[in-house]
Amino acid sequence: MYVIVAGGGKIGYNLARTLLAAGHEVLVVEKDPGHVRWLEDRLGQVVLWGDATEVRVLERAGAGRADVAAAVTGLDEDNIMICRLAERVFKCSRVIGRVNNPQNEEAFRLLGLTYLINSTKLIYQLVEQEIDTAGLIPILTAAGGSLEFVQEVLPATAPAVSRAVKDLRLPERSVLVAVLRGQDMIFPRGDLILEGGDTIIAAAASEAVPALRAALLSG
Amino acid sequence: MQIVIVGASRLGCRLAQQLATAGHKVAVVDPRPEALDQLADDFPGQRVVGVGIDLDTLARAGAASADVLIAVTNRDSANIVSAQVARQKFNVPQVIARIYDPEAAQAYRQMGISVFCPTAAGLEYILSLVQGETGEGEV
């Protein structure tokens, strides 16, 4: 595959390095001449000095025969313009644009660009997922993901505090595995009274995790 | 008419000033507040601090009801993206963009955007002076 990488910053450099290692033909287009040398020292003679928002530069880069153009500069408007030119002028079959500011994603989509990399949004989604399965922090999954081990520190205000384990309405497909209290590791039986600050480790079928959370944390 | 100008450049500020004087409702958009200070103190239009490709910023500048959007920042990409967003999102009837790269200007003209290219205009003017073809030297 021939891939043009517009923008030789952290993302562009590492993308090019990975593509080269996988045996692809790569050209990085970078507009800062000082940085061009930095890139050449590390990647070899696969760097073109120029501004990829210019048609001539894309032409020199061989955009007409590129399988993929990835616009990963730090400027969203540059990335949009590079994608559009690669697509419209050079009939590049796949163009990929990096979205730096999540607020600009709609502008990319409005202009018909569909392959977008939005790292802020990706990280946000991962954070959301984490919060969703929880306040319980997943520590281990087993049985192909259907069994989850989770951990949580009981806040003093949690409804489970000062109650015996046997009185908690835990979902059927779950069990408390261990309670860490200071230096002690307790294997909880029905008569153990939970305290604020206890670290609870539980195992549950993945579909029972929300109900487990409710029983321990939100009553 | 209601006009949005993206970029408080020399051209942008002068356009804003003259169009406002002519009685049009003008808003100028630029991310740099100090650039907007180049407008006269009594400039009657709206000053909007923000990036011209940002939908919220364009909305604040009144793009939804604008008749014309003129994108004259000093960067081609900012101009063309702003013009295209104005047309696609806000259905601004007339969008005009300054594009310095003659080849890109040509490409965008074919996509149906009003584009003017100072490089091409300057080239033509200087060549006519140097080669003395027209004798007038006007563009």
HADDOCK unambig.tbl for C-alpha pairs under 7 A between the chains (distance, minus, plus):
assign (segid A and resid 53 and name CA) (segid B and resid 77 and name CA) 6.89 0.50 0.50
assign (segid A and resid 54 and name CA) (segid B and resid 101 and name CA) 6.34 0.50 0.50
assign (segid A and resid 54 and name CA) (segid B and resid 104 and name CA) 6.48 0.50 0.50
assign (segid A and resid 55 and name CA) (segid B and resid 103 and name CA) 5.78 0.50 0.50
assign (segid A and resid 55 and name CA) (segid B and resid 104 and name CA) 5.61 0.50 0.50
assign (segid A and resid 77 and name CA) (segid B and resid 77 and name CA) 5.29 0.50 0.50
assign (segid A and resid 77 and name CA) (segid B and resid 78 and name CA) 5.33 0.50 0.50
assign (segid A and resid 77 and name CA) (segid B and resid 81 and name CA) 6.11 0.50 0.50
assign (segid A and resid 78 and name CA) (segid B and resid 77 and name CA) 5.23 0.50 0.50
assign (segid A and resid 81 and name CA) (segid B and resid 77 and name CA) 5.64 0.50 0.50
assign (segid A and resid 81 and name CA) (segid B and resid 81 and name CA) 6.89 0.50 0.50
assign (segid A and resid 89 and name CA) (segid B and resid 107 and name CA) 6.88 0.50 0.50
assign (segid A and resid 104 and name CA) (segid B and resid 54 and name CA) 6.18 0.50 0.50
assign (segid A and resid 107 and name CA) (segid B and resid 85 and name CA) 6.29 0.50 0.50
assign (segid A and resid 110 and name CA) (segid B and resid 85 and name CA) 6.95 0.50 0.50
assign (segid A and resid 110 and name CA) (segid B and resid 88 and name CA) 6.57 0.50 0.50
